[in-house]
Amino acid sequence: MAEAPQNYSHHTRWDPLFHFFILPVFAITLIMTIVHVVRRPDLHSAWLIVITVAAMTAIFKIRLYALKNQDRIIRLEERLRLATLIDPALRSQIAALTESQLVALRFACDAELPALAARAINEKLAAAEIKKSIQTWRPDHWRV
């Protein structure tokens, strides 16, 4: 199935297995364990809530670790891309870009990246402002 073209209003990536199966299953399980402990209050029922919350926490942490790793890789890729595309006089300012700015700049095409990066540095643009400023969107279909 071909992916829809990305732009600012359509660039969020949904993982159906995670967002529409795993999360709902654990949310329903938590609700059911709370109902169970209210109806049958004992140590075993209470322990089921602790286990369910621990499992949900683990799932969220595992997801966040993967996203943080992707952000680190994107940061590296964008710094390398900027080093090749930006004016040599501005290369020393690449380090001034925040992680969220670099992650947002990945959507800018090569032609508009240098000017947008300079604006991001000078005007301290937030990630959303950077994305809204992009004229030619460079899709990122690899994000999970």
Sequence and secondary structure as in RCSB ss.txt:
>XXXX:A:sequence
MAEAPQNYSHHTRWDPLFHFFILPVFAITLIMTIVHVVRRPDLHSAWLIVITVAAMTAIFKIRLYALKNQDRIIR
LEERLRLATLIDPALRSQIAALTESQLVALRFACDAELPALAARAINEKLAAAEIKKSIQTWRPDHWRV
>XXXX:A:secstr
      BTTB     HHIIIIIHHHHHHHHHHHHHHHHHS SHHHHHHHHHHHHHHHHHHHHHHHHHHHHHHHHH
HHHHHHHHHHS GGGGGGGGGS HHHHHHHTTB TTTHHHHHHHHHHHT  HHHHHHH SSB       
